[in-house]
Amino acid sequence: MPDIRSNIGHAALAVVMLTLAACASNPPVDVLQAAEARIRSAQQADAQRHSPEELARAERLLAAARLEMDERNYAQAQRLAERAEVEAELATIQTRRTLARAEVQRKQDENAELRRQLLGPEGLR
């Protein structure tokens, strides 16, 4: 006579496998769209100029995710799209940091020039 715990275990395993299969069979369109939006945002922030490696990596990951989507490898497509989104966000953050540093340097240069104008060359010592 079969053990009832064994039957329950098999049933639970079947439910888990069906759930995983259902998740894997749904295309992660929303994740790809989020990655695309992050990449557009990075491009608009001028990441191509200030963080080109990260932006290019995000674009390559998104392209790979699209290929996986075409092959119906949805779990892999989702992972790649999520990585693309993270890389695009990194590109945006690094671009903003670079621009902020440039602005700080510009302000420091302005302040030094104003001090020189107000105090003369002797006042800067």
Secondary structure, DSSP 8 states (H G I E B T S, - for coil): ---HHHHHHHHHHHHHHHHHHHHHTS--HHHHHHHHHHHHHHHHTTHHHH-HHHHHHHHHHHHHHHHHHHTT-HHHHHHHHHHHHHHHHHHHHHHHHHHHHHHHHHHHHHHHHHHHHHHHHHHT-
